[in-house]
Amino acid sequence: MSLGFRISGRISKPAAEVFDAVVNPKKLSGYFTTIGGASAPIVEGTTVTWWGEVPVEVDEVSKDRRIVLRWDASVPEGEPGYKTRIEMNFEQLDDGGTLVTISEAGWHEGENGLRKSYLNCEGWTQMLCSMKAFLEYGINLRDGFYRSEMHGEPARETNI
């Protein structure tokens, strides 16, 4: 059994606009990958870099509906690496808003996998909240959020 989670939230914008806020590197860098940015658009079959150093493999893109990504799980030094799988689904709602569901799975069982899955659950929840604030109100919630940013140092996050 592998560890995983799923979160979701409603954004008061059409699915096309919400989807674009993830695949468009300029928009994604405005609320999520704020330190180091996103290197390129999310296009199926490519690898992009987030935060200037994290490779993200793009497995599937279904315009305005679904994105599937893979990236390296954070493992203790000396342990073999592996990847987790992220799915983002964008459901257009009858009221004009979009329900965004993000799931990530594939951590190995054990203390490290459990800890890292919780950290990433926290990170994706923050991403979803930040995307809502960015799209609905033009606010960047992550600006100055991390302690290292308060001291003018680049953020070195272990989770998203």
KACORVEN-V603768 format. One record per backbone hydrogen bond with DSSP energy under -0.5 kcal/mol. CO is the residue of the C=O (numbers start at 1). NH is the residue of the N-H. If there is no record, write none. Layout:
CO/NH ; CO/NH
This chain:
3/106 ; 3/107 ; 5/104 ; 7/102 ; 9/100 ; 11/13 ; 11/98 ; 14/17 ; 14/18 ; 15/19 ; 16/20 ; 17/21 ; 18/22 ; 19/22 ; 19/23 ; 20/24 ; 23/25 ; 23/42 ; 24/28 ; 25/29 ; 26/30 ; 27/30 ; 27/31 ; 28/31 ; 28/32 ; 28/33 ; 32/34 ; 33/37 ; 34/36 ; 37/51 ; 37/52 ; 41/43 ; 43/46 ; 46/58 ; 48/56 ; 49/39 ; 50/53 ; 50/54 ; 53/55 ; 54/50 ; 56/48 ; 57/59 ; 57/70 ; 58/45 ; 60/68 ; 61/63 ; 62/65 ; 62/66 ; 65/90 ; 66/62 ; 67/88 ; 68/59 ; 68/60 ; 69/86 ; 70/57 ; 71/84 ; 73/75 ; 76/79 ; 82/73 ; 84/71 ; 85/105 ; 86/69 ; 87/103 ; 88/67 ; 89/91 ; 89/101 ; 90/92 ; 91/99 ; 93/96 ; 97/93 ; 98/11 ; 98/100 ; 99/91 ; 99/101 ; 100/9 ; 101/89 ; 102/7 ; 103/87 ; 104/5 ; 105/85 ; 107/3 ; 110/114 ; 111/115 ; 112/116 ; 113/117 ; 114/118 ; 115/119 ; 116/120 ; 117/121 ; 118/122 ; 119/123 ; 120/124 ; 121/125 ; 122/126 ; 123/127 ; 124/128 ; 125/129 ; 126/130 ; 127/131 ; 128/132 ; 129/133 ; 130/134 ; 131/135 ; 132/136 ; 133/137 ; 133/138 ; 133/139 ; 134/138 ; 139/141 ; 140/143 ; 142/145 ; 142/146 ; 146/149 ; 146/150 ; 147/150 ; 147/151 ; 148/151 ; 148/153 ; 149/152
